[in-house]
Amino acid sequence: MQTRLDSRQCEAFLSVIDHGSLEQAAQALNLTSSAISQRIKALEMELGNTLLIRSRPCRATAAGQKLVQHLRRVAELEQDLQSEFAGQQSAAISIALGVNADSLDSWLLPALAEFLIAENILLDVAIDDQDHTHDLLESGMVLGCISAESQAMRGCQAVPLGIMRYHLVASDAYCQRWFPQGMTREAARLAPVLTFNRKDKLQAQILLEHFGLQENAYPTHYVPATTPYNRAILLGLGWGVIPDVMLKNLEQDKLVRLMPDHPVDVALYWHHWKVQTPRLARLTNTLVRQARSSLLQFIPLAR
């Protein structure tokens, strides 16, 4: 016999995932924590699977992640259908996207702004490192993501967007202090590095590949916001990596390219579900087209 999902139970489950706790979900839905817990337990019994890990914050199990994916997609389909029936007076709909910070802070918003306004779409952006945004799609937290992962998960497609090229840069004063003879292994071991956050591995990759330095073998600043990160480089706190799409808007005359012949290229892909609503399909087409005009493009392999 086919199981019919209870909308109130599903709402309670999603609310806990979104808010991270039974208490906050209860407050959002104007219910008690006990009522939220009972609804989720009833849903788990109905589906025959544990859906929620009651930790701090609460997390979905593997089965719970599949349910989150399903519920997000159903909600987006319902919003789109209601919008079509409403005609020109359609209410705004919200679409959750997983995005890396450098894309968000450079090409993404200018690329999508006109489309979002015309389509009356509200963005719900989750920011993570490009190596981890795919986890947001897999967990059901977003409907699409920009990721460095090239392989699509089951039921999804991965569309090449282009290459984000990063350059190693530092201020002139920093170079005079730390790299008077150039960026040597010994100098790199002592010189402070600017890293976005602990998920950011670009600098570690560079230092290991070119100088054989293991992670944590050099002093590191962590500055997890793009504008302060770039500003910290300009102020001489450390050397770091900045994508070329962002460099053109900075004071380039104050920056020195440390290894101009060795930029770091990060290939980006747009991941989305194969079955999309018309509006999400149009967003996909717009995003892919605009990304390919903003980013470096893949060089086709010789046959």
PASEBA-1860 file (N, C-alpha, C; in nm, 3 decimals):
! residues 303
1> MQTRLDSR> 0.084/-0.119/0.000/0.000/0.000/0.000/0.088/0.125/0.000 ~ 0.057/0.221/-0.086/0.139/0.341/-0.099/0.121/0.433/0.021 ~ 0.235/0.486/0.071/0.233/0.576/0.186/0.201/0.717/0.141 ~ 0.108/0.782/0.209/0.076/0.922/0.181/0.135/1.006/0.294 ~ 0.224/1.097/0.257/0.291/1.178/0.358/0.196/1.279/0.420 ~ 0.204/1.293/0.550/0.123/1.390/0.623/0.190/1.527/0.614 ~ 0.119/1.627/0.567/0.179/1.759/0.543/0.226/1.824/0.673 ~ 0.153/1.804/0.783/0.193/1.866/0.909/0.320/1.802/0.966
9> QCEAFLSV> 0.329/1.671/0.948/0.449/1.601/0.993/0.571/1.644/0.911 ~ 0.552/1.656/0.781/0.662/1.698/0.693/0.703/1.842/0.723 ~ 0.606/1.927/0.751/0.635/2.066/0.785/0.718/2.072/0.912 ~ 0.683/1.992/1.012/0.758/1.990/1.138/0.901/1.942/1.114 ~ 0.916/1.838/1.034/1.048/1.784/1.005/1.137/1.887/0.935 ~ 1.083/1.951/0.832/1.160/2.052/0.758/1.195/2.171/0.846 ~ 1.103/2.209/0.933/1.128/2.323/1.020/1.245/2.294/1.115 ~ 1.254/2.173/1.165/1.366/2.136/1.253/1.497/2.139/1.175
17> IDHGSLEQ> 1.496/2.089/1.051/1.616/2.091/0.968/1.658/2.236/0.942 ~ 1.561/2.321/0.913/1.592/2.461/0.880/1.640/2.540/1.001 ~ 1.581/2.512/1.118/1.613/2.592/1.237/1.718/2.528/1.327 ~ 1.740/2.397/1.310/1.847/2.331/1.384/1.809/2.275/1.519 ~ 1.685/2.299/1.565/1.645/2.245/1.695/1.494/2.233/1.701 ~ 1.447/2.145/1.790/1.304/2.126/1.810/1.242/2.253/1.868 ~ 1.316/2.318/1.957/1.263/2.437/2.025/1.239/2.551/1.925 ~ 1.337/2.577/1.840/1.324/2.686/1.743/1.220/2.654/1.638
25> AAQALNLT> 1.211/2.527/1.599/1.108/2.486/1.504/0.970/2.505/1.564 ~ 0.956/2.471/1.691/0.828/2.487/1.760/0.788/2.634/1.767 ~ 0.884/2.720/1.793/0.856/2.863/1.799/0.812/2.915/1.662 ~ 0.878/2.867/1.556/0.845/2.913/1.421/0.706/2.869/1.379 ~ 0.663/2.751/1.425/0.533/2.696/1.386/0.425/2.722/1.491 ~ 0.463/2.792/1.599/0.368/2.822/1.707/0.311/2.694/1.768 ~ 0.402/2.599/1.792/0.366/2.472/1.854/0.458/2.449/1.974 ~ 0.434/2.342/2.046/0.525/2.304/2.154/0.633/2.212/2.098
33> SSAISQRI> 0.744/2.204/2.168/0.851/2.113/2.127/0.802/1.969/2.127 ~ 0.717/1.937/2.223/0.662/1.802/2.232/0.579/1.768/2.107 ~ 0.500/1.864/2.062/0.417/1.841/1.943/0.504/1.819/1.820 ~ 0.612/1.897/1.808/0.705/1.881/1.696/0.768/1.742/1.700 ~ 0.814/1.703/1.817/0.877/1.572/1.833/0.781/1.459/1.799 ~ 0.656/1.469/1.845/0.557/1.365/1.818/0.528/1.353/1.669 ~ 0.520/1.467/1.600/0.493/1.462/1.456/0.608/1.396/1.381 ~ 0.730/1.426/1.422/0.846/1.365/1.354/0.852/1.216/1.383
41> KALEMELG> 0.823/1.177/1.508/0.823/1.035/1.542/0.716/0.960/1.462 ~ 0.600/1.023/1.444/0.493/0.961/1.365/0.536/0.946/1.220 ~ 0.606/1.046/1.168/0.655/1.039/1.030/0.760/0.929/1.016 ~ 0.846/0.916/1.115/0.948/0.811/1.112/0.883/0.673/1.118 ~ 0.780/0.659/1.197/0.710/0.531/1.205/0.640/0.499/1.073 ~ 0.582/0.601/1.012/0.513/0.582/0.885/0.608/0.537/0.775 ~ 0.728/0.594/0.773/0.825/0.563/0.668/0.918/0.448/0.707 ~ 0.915/0.409/0.834/0.997/0.296/0.877/1.146/0.327/0.880
49> NTLLIRSR> 1.181/0.456/0.900/1.322/0.498/0.904/1.341/0.609/1.005 ~ 1.457/0.610/1.069/1.494/0.724/1.151/1.533/0.838/1.058 ~ 1.473/0.953/1.077/1.493/1.066/0.986/1.579/1.175/1.046 ~ 1.583/1.183/1.178/1.645/1.298/1.244/1.745/1.252/1.350 ~ 1.863/1.311/1.345/1.961/1.293/1.452/1.942/1.410/1.548 ~ 1.898/1.381/1.668/1.864/1.486/1.764/1.989/1.535/1.837 ~ 2.075/1.602/1.760/2.198/1.659/1.814/2.183/1.810/1.820 ~ 2.291/1.880/1.841/2.288/2.027/1.840/2.392/2.076/1.740
57> PCRATAAG> 2.352/2.122/1.621/2.213/2.130/1.575/2.161/1.994/1.529 ~ 2.029/1.983/1.518/1.969/1.860/1.467/2.010/1.841/1.321 ~ 2.031/1.714/1.283/2.072/1.684/1.146/1.987/1.570/1.091 ~ 1.973/1.569/0.960/1.899/1.461/0.895/1.988/1.339/0.879 ~ 1.930/1.221/0.896/2.001/1.098/0.863/2.007/1.086/0.711 ~ 2.069/0.978/0.662/2.074/0.955/0.518/1.933/0.945/0.460 ~ 1.846/0.873/0.532/1.706/0.863/0.487/1.638/0.999/0.498 ~ 1.670/1.073/0.603/1.613/1.206/0.620/1.654/1.301/0.511
65> QKLVQHLR> 1.779/1.290/0.464/1.826/1.375/0.356/1.747/1.349/0.228 ~ 1.717/1.223/0.202/1.636/1.192/0.083/1.497/1.254/0.093 ~ 1.442/1.251/0.215/1.310/1.312/0.234/1.318/1.463/0.217 ~ 1.424/1.526/0.271/1.441/1.671/0.255/1.449/1.707/0.108 ~ 1.527/1.631/0.030/1.537/1.655/-0.114/1.399/1.653/-0.178 ~ 1.323/1.550/-0.144/1.190/1.534/-0.203/1.099/1.651/-0.164 ~ 1.097/1.686/-0.036/1.008/1.792/0.010/1.044/1.927/-0.049 ~ 1.174/1.955/-0.063/1.216/2.082/-0.123/1.167/2.091/-0.268
73> RVAELEQD> 1.184/1.982/-0.340/1.147/1.982/-0.482/0.995/1.993/-0.498 ~ 0.920/1.924/-0.413/0.775/1.933/-0.418/0.728/2.075/-0.388 ~ 0.791/2.137/-0.287/0.754/2.274/-0.250/0.780/2.370/-0.366 ~ 0.892/2.350/-0.435/0.925/2.438/-0.546/0.829/2.417/-0.662 ~ 0.789/2.291/-0.688/0.691/2.262/-0.792/0.556/2.326/-0.759 ~ 0.516/2.317/-0.633/0.387/2.375/-0.592/0.389/2.528/-0.606 ~ 0.501/2.589/-0.567/0.512/2.735/-0.580/0.501/2.777/-0.726 ~ 0.567/2.703/-0.814/0.566/2.737/-0.955/0.426/2.719/-1.015
81> LQSEFAGQ> 0.358/2.613/-0.973/0.224/2.587/-1.024/0.127/2.697/-0.978 ~ 0.136/2.733/-0.851/0.051/2.840/-0.799/0.077/2.971/-0.871 ~ 0.205/2.994/-0.902/0.242/3.116/-0.972/0.181/3.120/-1.112 ~ 0.183/3.007/-1.181/0.124/3.001/-1.315/-0.026/3.028/-1.311 ~ -0.095/2.970/-1.214/-0.239/2.991/-1.202/-0.272/3.137/-1.167 ~ -0.180/3.200/-1.092/-0.204/3.338/-1.050/-0.181/3.439/-1.162 ~ -0.111/3.398/-1.268/-0.085/3.486/-1.380/0.012/3.597/-1.345 ~ -0.011/3.717/-1.397/0.083/3.826/-1.381/0.092/3.875/-1.236
89> QSAAISIA> -0.008/3.848/-1.158/-0.007/3.892/-1.018/0.058/3.788/-0.927 ~ 0.144/3.703/-0.984/0.202/3.593/-0.908/0.288/3.645/-0.792 ~ 0.281/3.571/-0.682/0.363/3.607/-0.566/0.506/3.561/-0.591 ~ 0.598/3.626/-0.521/0.739/3.587/-0.533/0.758/3.446/-0.479 ~ 0.849/3.371/-0.543/0.884/3.240/-0.492/1.031/3.242/-0.452 ~ 1.065/3.157/-0.357/1.201/3.151/-0.305/1.272/3.027/-0.358 ~ 1.395/3.044/-0.404/1.475/2.933/-0.454/1.607/2.931/-0.378 ~ 1.638/2.818/-0.317/1.760/2.804/-0.236/1.874/2.753/-0.325
97> LGVNADSL> 1.986/2.825/-0.323/2.103/2.790/-0.402/2.226/2.780/-0.312 ~ 2.312/2.684/-0.342/2.441/2.673/-0.275/2.549/2.737/-0.362 ~ 2.623/2.832/-0.306/2.716/2.912/-0.386/2.847/2.932/-0.310 ~ 2.957/2.929/-0.382/3.085/2.964/-0.320/3.096/3.116/-0.310 ~ 3.166/3.163/-0.208/3.170/3.307/-0.178/3.229/3.388/-0.292 ~ 3.332/3.338/-0.360/3.396/3.416/-0.465/3.304/3.438/-0.584 ~ 3.221/3.339/-0.617/3.123/3.359/-0.724/3.017/3.460/-0.682 ~ 2.971/3.448/-0.558/2.868/3.540/-0.509/2.919/3.684/-0.507
105> DSWLLPAL> 3.045/3.701/-0.472/3.101/3.835/-0.458/3.157/3.891/-0.588 ~ 3.145/3.817/-0.698/3.198/3.869/-0.824/3.093/3.867/-0.934 ~ 3.075/3.755/-1.002/2.994/3.755/-1.124/2.848/3.715/-1.104 ~ 2.815/3.642/-0.997/2.684/3.577/-0.990/2.566/3.675/-0.983 ~ 2.568/3.769/-0.890/2.454/3.859/-0.874/2.432/3.948/-0.997 ~ 2.536/4.009/-1.054/2.513/4.084/-1.179/2.457/3.996/-1.290 ~ 2.497/3.869/-1.293/2.451/3.778/-1.396/2.302/3.744/-1.382 ~ 2.253/3.739/-1.257/2.117/3.693/-1.233/2.018/3.806/-1.200
113> AEFLIAEN> 2.067/3.924/-1.169/1.980/4.029/-1.116/1.860/4.058/-1.205 ~ 1.881/4.082/-1.333/1.772/4.116/-1.424/1.669/4.003/-1.431 ~ 1.719/3.880/-1.437/1.630/3.764/-1.444/1.548/3.749/-1.316 ~ 1.612/3.763/-1.201/1.543/3.748/-1.073/1.432/3.851/-1.057 ~ 1.459/3.972/-1.101/1.358/4.078/-1.091/1.241/4.047/-1.185 ~ 1.272/4.007/-1.308/1.168/3.980/-1.407/1.081/3.861/-1.366 ~ 1.143/3.761/-1.304/1.071/3.638/-1.269/1.014/3.641/-1.127 ~ 1.041/3.750/-1.053/0.992/3.763/-0.916/1.039/3.648/-0.828
121> ILLDVAID> 1.171/3.623/-0.833/1.232/3.514/-0.757/1.312/3.572/-0.641 ~ 1.293/3.514/-0.524/1.372/3.549/-0.406/1.482/3.446/-0.388 ~ 1.605/3.492/-0.374/1.717/3.401/-0.352/1.730/3.367/-0.204 ~ 1.755/3.240/-0.177/1.790/3.193/-0.043/1.927/3.129/-0.057 ~ 2.033/3.208/-0.037/2.169/3.165/-0.068/2.236/3.102/0.054 ~ 2.292/2.985/0.034/2.376/2.920/0.134/2.519/2.924/0.082 ~ 2.610/2.985/0.159/2.749/3.001/0.116/2.836/2.892/0.176 ~ 2.918/2.832/0.090/3.016/2.734/0.137/3.131/2.731/0.038
129> DQDHTHDL> 3.238/2.665/0.076/3.350/2.648/-0.016/3.305/2.569/-0.137 ~ 3.366/2.597/-0.254/3.323/2.530/-0.377/3.340/2.378/-0.372 ~ 3.425/2.331/-0.280/3.440/2.185/-0.264/3.333/2.126/-0.173 ~ 3.248/2.211/-0.116/3.150/2.162/-0.018/3.006/2.202/-0.050 ~ 2.984/2.291/-0.149/2.847/2.330/-0.182/2.764/2.211/-0.229 ~ 2.832/2.112/-0.288/2.761/1.994/-0.336/2.694/1.919/-0.221 ~ 2.754/1.928/-0.103/2.695/1.863/0.015/2.559/1.924/0.048 ~ 2.543/2.053/0.020/2.416/2.120/0.047/2.306/2.066/-0.043
137> LESGMVLG> 2.340/2.038/-0.168/2.242/1.980/-0.261/2.209/1.836/-0.220 ~ 2.312/1.763/-0.183/2.293/1.623/-0.144/2.207/1.612/-0.019 ~ 2.221/1.708/0.072/2.144/1.704/0.196/2.003/1.757/0.179 ~ 1.974/1.815/0.061/1.841/1.869/0.037/1.822/2.012/0.081 ~ 1.929/2.079/0.122/1.917/2.216/0.171/1.899/2.317/0.058 ~ 1.944/2.282/-0.063/1.931/2.373/-0.178/1.880/2.296/-0.299 ~ 1.830/2.371/-0.399/1.777/2.310/-0.521/1.880/2.307/-0.633 ~ 1.989/2.381/-0.617/2.096/2.383/-0.714/2.220/2.439/-0.649
145> CISAESQA> 2.337/2.410/-0.705/2.459/2.461/-0.644/2.568/2.482/-0.748 ~ 2.658/2.576/-0.717/2.780/2.597/-0.794/2.890/2.525/-0.718 ~ 2.956/2.432/-0.786/3.048/2.342/-0.716/3.170/2.311/-0.802 ~ 3.280/2.272/-0.736/3.398/2.223/-0.807/3.385/2.075/-0.838 ~ 3.280/2.010/-0.788/3.255/1.868/-0.814/3.203/1.851/-0.957 ~ 3.268/1.766/-1.034/3.229/1.748/-1.175/3.125/1.638/-1.195 ~ 3.116/1.546/-1.098/3.024/1.433/-1.112/2.889/1.465/-1.049 ~ 2.785/1.447/-1.126/2.650/1.472/-1.074/2.603/1.353/-0.993
153> MRGCQAVP> 2.530/1.380/-0.885/2.473/1.269/-0.809/2.349/1.218/-0.882 ~ 2.300/1.107/-0.839/2.188/1.042/-0.906/2.066/1.136/-0.910 ~ 2.007/1.147/-1.029/1.890/1.232/-1.046/1.922/1.376/-1.080 ~ 2.053/1.408/-1.087/2.095/1.546/-1.113/2.182/1.554/-1.238 ~ 2.206/1.675/-1.282/2.298/1.702/-1.392/2.403/1.802/-1.345 ~ 2.524/1.788/-1.399/2.633/1.882/-1.372/2.671/1.950/-1.503 ~ 2.651/2.081/-1.509/2.677/2.156/-1.631/2.803/2.240/-1.613 ~ 2.904/2.227/-1.701/3.025/2.308/-1.688/2.993/2.457/-1.702
161> LGIMRYHL> 3.047/2.537/-1.610/3.027/2.682/-1.614/3.151/2.754/-1.668 ~ 3.267/2.708/-1.627/3.390/2.774/-1.667/3.494/2.761/-1.557 ~ 3.602/2.832/-1.573/3.715/2.823/-1.481/3.733/2.955/-1.408 ~ 3.742/2.946/-1.276/3.777/3.063/-1.195/3.927/3.055/-1.169 ~ 3.999/3.151/-1.225/4.146/3.151/-1.214/4.190/3.239/-1.098 ~ 4.266/3.179/-1.006/4.316/3.249/-0.888/4.463/3.285/-0.904 ~ 4.499/3.405/-0.857/4.637/3.452/-0.862/4.689/3.472/-0.721 ~ 4.815/3.437/-0.700/4.880/3.461/-0.571/4.922/3.607/-0.567
169> VASDAYCQ> 4.877/3.679/-0.467/4.907/3.823/-0.459/4.942/3.863/-0.317 ~ 5.016/3.974/-0.308/5.052/4.033/-0.180/5.082/4.180/-0.203 ~ 5.084/4.257/-0.096/5.118/4.399/-0.109/5.268/4.414/-0.130 ~ 5.308/4.527/-0.183/5.450/4.553/-0.207/5.528/4.553/-0.076 ~ 5.470/4.616/0.027/5.537/4.623/0.157/5.555/4.482/0.216 ~ 5.454/4.399/0.199/5.463/4.261/0.248/5.577/4.188/0.177 ~ 5.585/4.204/0.045/5.689/4.135/-0.032/5.829/4.182/0.010 ~ 5.844/4.312/0.036/5.973/4.363/0.079/6.013/4.304/0.214
177> RWFPQGMT> 5.915/4.280/0.299/5.944/4.226/0.432/5.972/4.077/0.429 ~ 5.887/4.001/0.358/5.893/3.856/0.366/5.958/3.789/0.246 ~ 5.948/3.851/0.130/6.001/3.788/0.008/6.101/3.879/-0.065 ~ 6.202/3.932/0.003/6.296/4.021/-0.065/6.375/3.950/-0.175 ~ 6.392/3.819/-0.162/6.460/3.740/-0.264/6.362/3.655/-0.345 ~ 6.236/3.690/-0.339/6.135/3.612/-0.407/6.069/3.512/-0.312 ~ 5.970/3.440/-0.362/5.895/3.345/-0.278/5.967/3.211/-0.276 ~ 6.063/3.198/-0.186/6.138/3.074/-0.172/6.071/2.984/-0.068
185> REAARLAP> 6.117/2.860/-0.059/6.058/2.766/0.036/6.076/2.815/0.179 ~ 6.195/2.861/0.214/6.221/2.905/0.350/6.140/3.028/0.384 ~ 6.129/3.121/0.287/6.049/3.243/0.311/5.902/3.208/0.325 ~ 5.852/3.116/0.241/5.711/3.077/0.246/5.678/3.007/0.377 ~ 5.776/2.940/0.437/5.753/2.870/0.563/5.731/2.966/0.678 ~ 5.788/3.088/0.666/5.780/3.185/0.774/5.675/3.293/0.750 ~ 5.640/3.317/0.625/5.552/3.429/0.590/5.406/3.396/0.621 ~ 5.332/3.490/0.681/5.189/3.467/0.709/5.107/3.450/0.582
193> VLTFNRKD> 5.014/3.356/0.586/4.924/3.327/0.475/4.783/3.372/0.514 ~ 4.709/3.426/0.418/4.569/3.459/0.441/4.481/3.351/0.379 ~ 4.400/3.288/0.462/4.310/3.182/0.418/4.168/3.222/0.453 ~ 4.074/3.190/0.364/3.935/3.231/0.384/3.876/3.165/0.509 ~ 3.882/3.033/0.514/3.838/2.958/0.632/3.905/2.822/0.630 ~ 3.874/2.737/0.724/3.945/2.610/0.736/3.904/2.507/0.630 ~ 3.802/2.539/0.551/3.768/2.453/0.438/3.844/2.493/0.312 ~ 3.900/2.612/0.313/3.971/2.665/0.197/4.109/2.600/0.189
201> KLQAQILL> 4.132/2.524/0.082/4.257/2.448/0.069/4.346/2.496/-0.045 ~ 4.311/2.606/-0.111/4.390/2.651/-0.226/4.533/2.686/-0.187 ~ 4.550/2.762/-0.079/4.683/2.800/-0.037/4.764/2.678/0.005 ~ 4.699/2.587/0.077/4.767/2.464/0.120/4.812/2.382/-0.002 ~ 4.727/2.378/-0.104/4.761/2.307/-0.227/4.883/2.369/-0.295 ~ 4.888/2.501/-0.299/5.000/2.572/-0.362/5.130/2.546/-0.286 ~ 5.125/2.560/-0.154/5.247/2.546/-0.074/5.299/2.403/-0.074 ~ 5.209/2.306/-0.082/5.252/2.167/-0.089/5.310/2.134/-0.226
209> EHFGLQEN> 5.242/2.179/-0.331/5.283/2.145/-0.467/5.415/2.211/-0.506 ~ 5.432/2.339/-0.471/5.549/2.412/-0.517/5.665/2.414/-0.418 ~ 5.635/2.399/-0.288/5.741/2.411/-0.188/5.750/2.292/-0.093 ~ 5.661/2.194/-0.110/5.665/2.076/-0.025/5.631/2.103/0.120 ~ 5.558/2.212/0.145/5.521/2.247/0.283/5.386/2.187/0.319 ~ 5.382/2.115/0.428/5.258/2.054/0.474/5.170/2.159/0.540 ~ 5.040/2.131/0.541/4.947/2.222/0.606/4.985/2.239/0.753 ~ 4.969/2.360/0.805/5.003/2.397/0.943/5.154/2.413/0.965
217> AYPTHYVP> 5.233/2.409/0.855/5.377/2.430/0.868/5.414/2.577/0.850 ~ 5.314/2.665/0.845/5.336/2.807/0.820/5.227/2.886/0.892 ~ 5.254/3.011/0.929/5.153/3.090/1.002/5.036/3.128/0.911 ~ 4.915/3.122/0.965/4.794/3.143/0.884/4.694/3.234/0.954 ~ 4.646/3.335/0.878/4.530/3.415/0.920/4.406/3.351/0.859 ~ 4.293/3.354/0.932/4.165/3.311/0.877/4.071/3.431/0.876 ~ 4.029/3.470/0.756/3.940/3.586/0.741/3.823/3.544/0.652 ~ 3.712/3.497/0.710/3.603/3.434/0.632/3.500/3.531/0.575
225> ATTPYNRA> 3.545/3.637/0.511/3.456/3.729/0.441/3.537/3.793/0.329 ~ 3.481/3.799/0.210/3.559/3.836/0.092/3.620/3.975/0.099 ~ 3.539/4.077/0.129/3.591/4.213/0.131/3.701/4.231/0.236 ~ 3.680/4.188/0.362/3.789/4.197/0.460/3.911/4.112/0.421 ~ 3.888/3.998/0.359/3.999/3.913/0.315/4.087/3.988/0.214 ~ 4.023/4.046/0.112/4.098/4.121/0.012/4.166/4.243/0.074 ~ 4.095/4.307/0.167/4.151/4.424/0.233/4.273/4.386/0.316 ~ 4.268/4.271/0.380/4.382/4.225/0.461/4.506/4.204/0.374
233> ILLGLGWG> 4.487/4.156/0.251/4.600/4.141/0.159/4.657/4.278/0.124 ~ 4.569/4.372/0.091/4.615/4.507/0.057/4.688/4.574/0.174 ~ 4.646/4.541/0.297/4.708/4.600/0.416/4.840/4.532/0.454 ~ 4.873/4.423/0.385/5.001/4.358/0.409/5.001/4.256/0.520 ~ 4.883/4.207/0.561/4.879/4.108/0.669/4.928/3.971/0.624 ~ 4.914/3.942/0.497/4.957/3.812/0.446/4.942/3.807/0.296 ~ 4.994/3.701/0.235/4.967/3.679/0.093/4.844/3.589/0.082 ~ 4.776/3.598/-0.029/4.657/3.517/-0.048/4.628/3.496/-0.195
241> VIPDVMLK> 4.513/3.440/-0.224/4.472/3.416/-0.362/4.342/3.491/-0.390 ~ 4.337/3.558/-0.505/4.220/3.633/-0.546/4.189/3.598/-0.691 ~ 4.062/3.569/-0.724/4.029/3.535/-0.863/4.040/3.655/-0.955 ~ 4.074/3.629/-1.083/4.092/3.739/-1.176/3.964/3.820/-1.197 ~ 3.846/3.755/-1.183/3.721/3.830/-1.200/3.701/3.932/-1.089 ~ 3.777/3.919/-0.981/3.767/4.012/-0.870/3.884/4.110/-0.868 ~ 3.998/4.068/-0.920/4.117/4.152/-0.918/4.097/4.282/-0.993 ~ 4.020/4.278/-1.102/4.003/4.397/-1.185/3.932/4.511/-1.112
249> NLEQDKLV> 3.863/4.478/-1.002/3.794/4.580/-0.924/3.873/4.625/-0.801 ~ 3.996/4.571/-0.786/4.080/4.608/-0.671/4.190/4.703/-0.716 ~ 4.264/4.754/-0.617/4.376/4.845/-0.645/4.497/4.761/-0.688 ~ 4.497/4.721/-0.816/4.599/4.628/-0.863/4.739/4.687/-0.857 ~ 4.748/4.817/-0.863/4.880/4.879/-0.859/4.946/4.860/-0.722 ~ 4.867/4.824/-0.621/4.921/4.801/-0.487/4.950/4.654/-0.460 ~ 4.926/4.569/-0.560/4.944/4.426/-0.542/5.055/4.372/-0.632 ~ 5.128/4.275/-0.578/5.233/4.207/-0.653/5.188/4.064/-0.678
257> RLMPDHPV> 5.198/4.018/-0.803/5.166/3.878/-0.834/5.290/3.795/-0.805 ~ 5.277/3.704/-0.710/5.393/3.632/-0.658/5.442/3.523/-0.754 ~ 5.351/3.451/-0.814/5.387/3.344/-0.907/5.302/3.359/-1.032 ~ 5.329/3.460/-1.112/5.242/3.490/-1.226/5.230/3.378/-1.328 ~ 5.328/3.290/-1.334/5.323/3.179/-1.429/5.253/3.056/-1.372 ~ 5.206/3.066/-1.248/5.145/2.949/-1.183/5.013/2.987/-1.115 ~ 4.915/3.034/-1.192/4.783/3.058/-1.131/4.718/2.924/-1.097 ~ 4.615/2.931/-1.014/4.541/2.810/-0.977/4.404/2.817/-1.043
265> DVALYWHH> 4.373/2.719/-1.125/4.245/2.715/-1.195/4.147/2.621/-1.125 ~ 4.030/2.673/-1.096/3.924/2.593/-1.032/3.805/2.585/-1.129 ~ 3.777/2.466/-1.176/3.663/2.446/-1.266/3.535/2.442/-1.185 ~ 3.435/2.517/-1.231/3.306/2.525/-1.161/3.196/2.461/-1.245 ~ 3.101/2.398/-1.175/2.989/2.330/-1.240/2.859/2.371/-1.171 ~ 2.753/2.376/-1.250/2.620/2.403/-1.196/2.547/2.269/-1.185 ~ 2.510/2.232/-1.063/2.439/2.107/-1.037/2.291/2.137/-1.014 ~ 2.206/2.065/-1.082/2.061/2.082/-1.063/1.992/1.950/-1.088
273> WKVQTPRL> 1.869/1.939/-1.039/1.789/1.819/-1.061/1.750/1.810/-1.208 ~ 1.747/1.687/-1.259/1.711/1.668/-1.400/1.569/1.717/-1.427 ~ 1.480/1.688/-1.334/1.341/1.735/-1.347/1.331/1.870/-1.277 ~ 1.310/1.975/-1.354/1.303/2.110/-1.300/1.168/2.173/-1.334 ~ 1.126/2.267/-1.252/1.010/2.347/-1.287/1.050/2.440/-1.402 ~ 0.954/2.492/-1.478/0.989/2.585/-1.586/1.072/2.704/-1.539 ~ 1.038/2.757/-1.421/1.111/2.874/-1.373/1.254/2.839/-1.335 ~ 1.273/2.725/-1.271/1.408/2.684/-1.234/1.489/2.650/-1.359
281> ARLTNTLV> 1.424/2.595/-1.460/1.493/2.566/-1.586/1.539/2.696/-1.652 ~ 1.456/2.800/-1.645/1.496/2.929/-1.702/1.611/2.990/-1.621 ~ 1.608/2.972/-1.488/1.718/3.019/-1.406/1.847/2.947/-1.445 ~ 1.838/2.817/-1.465/1.955/2.739/-1.506/2.012/2.791/-1.637 ~ 1.926/2.814/-1.735/1.973/2.862/-1.865/2.041/2.998/-1.853 ~ 1.982/3.087/-1.773/2.040/3.220/-1.753/2.174/3.212/-1.683 ~ 2.180/3.134/-1.576/2.302/3.122/-1.497/2.416/3.065/-1.581 ~ 2.388/2.959/-1.656/2.492/2.895/-1.737/2.541/2.991/-1.846
289> RQARSSLL> 2.449/3.059/-1.912/2.488/3.150/-2.020/2.573/3.265/-1.966 ~ 2.532/3.324/-1.855/2.605/3.438/-1.800/2.739/3.395/-1.741 ~ 2.743/3.277/-1.679/2.870/3.228/-1.623/2.973/3.210/-1.733 ~ 2.929/3.157/-1.846/3.023/3.130/-1.955/3.073/3.257/-2.022 ~ 3.006/3.370/-1.998/3.056/3.497/-2.049/3.144/3.568/-1.946 ~ 3.143/3.520/-1.823/3.220/3.584/-1.716/3.346/3.508/-1.679 ~ 3.343/3.376/-1.694/3.455/3.291/-1.653/3.537/3.245/-1.773 ~ 3.661/3.203/-1.746/3.740/3.141/-1.850/3.674/3.010/-1.891
297> QFIPLAR> 3.686/2.975/-2.017/3.619/2.854/-2.064/3.715/2.738/-2.079 ~ 3.658/2.618/-2.065/3.735/2.496/-2.077/3.794/2.484/-2.216 ~ 3.919/2.439/-2.225/3.979/2.414/-2.356/3.946/2.271/-2.396 ~ 3.874/2.253/-2.510/3.837/2.117/-2.551/3.962/2.028/-2.569 ~ 3.950/1.904/-2.526/4.061/1.810/-2.543/4.075/1.773/-2.689 ~ 4.201/1.759/-2.734/4.225/1.719/-2.873/4.177/1.576/-2.896 ~ 4.117/1.551/-3.011/4.070/1.416/-3.040/4.180/1.334/-3.105
END
